[in-house]
Amino acid sequence: MLRKIDEKPNVRVLAKLGAAAATALLFGGPAQASDVLARGAYLARITGCVGCHTPRAPDGGVVEGRLLSGGDHTIAAAGNRGRFYPPNLTPDMETGIGSWQPRDIVKAIKTGTTPDGRVLSTAMPWRSQYDRLTDSDAMAIAAYLKSLPPIRNSVPLASGPSKPAASFEKQSQGKTAR
């Protein structure tokens, strides 16, 4: 049985245990943990996370060895506000979401708000689709993302007609909306 998001064990302890052990604690044991990771992997594919946040091969397919390390293609932001590259969702501490806790990932998925208060682009359908995910499905995606190998990959920042691109690290420090 899943714990409610607010009833999780101490996050610092979980971070020290590693993704697999933390998932087992959160979801009840090794068998249930692997089921949760499999569900998270499945959901990350069917909801579009993989398709957007993974570099593309020349044939248009995703590069499996760089899964969720940030898109290498631009996405148009809603309302003709420019273009952006989907960010790195691996647990890399410098260029990905390595410092995010599972509850931070769930909040970003369901509300479009990052831990530093930035609001994500509506190109990620957090207002029209992901807000309807159950907490357990959103947590399964979070557990899966935390279980991935960290991949260092800084994607260019969002850009508009007069705004030059920069690195994701620089954007995160400036809290610029993506």
C-alpha positions in Angstrom: 0.0 0.0 0.0 1.3 3.4 -0.9 1.9 6.0 1.8 0.4 9.4 1.3 2.8 12.0 0.0 2.8 13.9 3.3 3.4 10.7 5.3 6.8 9.8 3.8 9.8 8.8 5.9 12.5 11.3 6.5 13.7 12.5 3.1 17.4 12.9 4.1 17.4 9.3 5.3 15.9 8.2 2.0 18.4 10.1 0.0 21.2 8.3 1.7 19.7 4.9 1.0 19.6 5.4 -2.7 16.7 5.2 -5.2 16.0 1.5 -5.0 16.0 1.3 -1.3 14.0 4.4 -0.9 11.4 3.1 -3.4 11.2 -0.1 -1.4 10.6 1.8 1.8 8.0 4.1 0.2 6.1 1.4 -1.6 6.4 -1.6 0.8 9.2 -3.9 -0.3 11.4 -5.1 -3.2 8.7 -6.8 -5.2 6.3 -3.8 -4.9 9.2 -1.4 -5.5 10.0 -3.1 -8.9 6.3 -2.9 -9.8 6.3 0.8 -8.9 9.4 1.4 -11.0 7.9 -0.5 -13.9 4.7 1.5 -13.6 6.7 4.7 -13.5 8.6 3.7 -16.6 5.4 2.8 -18.4 3.7 6.1 -17.4 6.8 8.1 -18.4 6.5 6.7 -21.9 2.7 7.0 -22.4 2.4 10.5 -20.9 5.0 11.9 -23.2 7.9 12.5 -20.7 10.2 10.2 -22.7 9.2 11.6 -26.1 9.8 15.2 -25.0 12.7 15.0 -22.6 14.9 12.5 -24.6 17.3 13.3 -27.4 16.3 12.0 -30.8 18.2 9.6 -33.1 18.5 10.4 -36.9 15.6 8.1 -37.6 13.4 10.2 -35.2 13.3 7.6 -32.4 14.5 8.3 -28.9 18.1 7.7 -27.9 17.6 5.0 -25.3 21.0 5.4 -23.8 20.2 9.1 -23.0 16.7 8.5 -21.7 15.1 11.6 -20.2 18.4 13.6 -20.2 16.8 16.6 -22.0 15.4 17.1 -25.4 17.6 18.2 -28.3 14.6 19.7 -30.1 12.7 22.8 -29.4 9.1 23.0 -28.4 6.9 26.0 -29.0 5.7 27.6 -25.8 2.0 28.4 -25.6 0.8 31.8 -26.6 3.7 32.4 -29.1 6.1 33.1 -26.2 9.1 31.6 -27.9 10.7 28.1 -27.8 12.3 25.9 -25.2 14.2 22.7 -24.9 12.7 20.1 -22.6 15.0 19.9 -19.5 17.0 17.0 -18.2 14.9 14.8 -15.9 17.7 12.5 -14.7 19.0 12.7 -11.2 22.1 14.6 -12.3 22.9 17.1 -9.5 24.1 19.9 -11.8 22.0 19.7 -15.0 19.0 17.5 -14.0 16.6 17.2 -11.0 19.0 15.4 -8.7 18.4 17.8 -5.8 14.6 17.4 -6.1 12.8 15.1 -3.7 10.1 12.8 -4.9 7.4 15.1 -3.6 9.0 18.0 -5.6 8.7 15.9 -8.8 5.1 15.1 -8.0 4.3 18.7 -7.4 6.0 19.7 -10.7 4.1 17.0 -12.6 0.7 17.9 -11.1 0.9 21.6 -10.5 3.6 22.8 -12.9 5.6 24.4 -10.0 9.3 23.6 -9.4 10.9 23.6 -6.0 12.3 27.1 -6.6 8.9 28.5 -7.4 9.2 28.6 -11.2 6.1 27.8 -13.2 6.6 25.3 -16.0 5.5 26.0 -19.6 2.0 24.8 -20.5 3.6 22.8 -23.3 3.9 20.2 -20.5 0.2 19.6 -20.0 0.1 19.9 -16.2 -3.1 21.9 -16.3 -5.0 19.7 -18.7 -3.7 16.2 -18.2 -1.1 15.6 -15.5 -3.1 17.3 -12.8 -5.5 14.4 -13.1 -2.9 11.7 -12.3 -3.4 10.0 -9.1 -0.9 10.6 -6.4 0.3 7.0 -6.7 0.9 7.3 -10.4 2.7 10.6 -10.1 4.8 9.1 -7.3 5.6 6.1 -9.5 6.9 8.5 -12.2 8.9 10.3 -9.5 10.4 7.0 -8.2 11.3 6.0 -11.8 13.0 9.3 -12.5 15.0 9.1 -9.3 16.1 5.5 -10.3 17.6 6.6 -13.6 21.3 6.9 -14.0 22.3 10.6 -13.8 23.3 12.0 -17.1 25.1 15.3 -17.4 23.4 17.3 -20.1 22.7 21.0 -20.0 20.0 22.0 -22.5 19.7 25.5 -23.9 17.2 27.8 -22.1 14.0 29.0 -23.4 14.3 31.8 -26.0 12.0 34.3 -27.5 12.3 36.6 -30.5 14.8 38.9 -28.6 16.0 36.6 -25.8 19.3 34.6 -26.4 19.6 31.0 -25.1 21.7 30.2 -22.1 22.3 27.1 -20.0 19.7 25.4 -17.7 21.9 26.0 -14.6 22.0 29.7 -15.3 18.2 29.7 -15.7 17.6 27.8 -12.5 19.7 30.3 -10.6 17.6 33.2 -12.1 14.3 31.4 -11.6 13.2 32.2 -15.2 10.0 30.4 -16.2 10.4 27.7 -18.8 
